[in-house]
C-alpha cells in the first residue's frame, strides 16, 4: 500500500462504509470482490476474497473504473 500511496486509514474508510462505495464481482474469480470508492478525491480499489475475507490487493482506480463508479 505504501508503494501505491494508499494509507491504511483510507482503506478502513472504504471498507467501513463511511464513504460511498460500489462492489463488483471479479471477472476472473467468483470468490473475489472489488470494492471501489473515493477517499479525499483518491479513487481506491480494494480486492478481497469474499469467502476467506482475505485482502488480496489495494490499488488506485483505473479510468474505466472511475467511469463505472460515477455512473452507479
Order of alpha helices (4+ residues) and beta strands (2+ residues): alpha-beta-beta-beta-beta-alpha
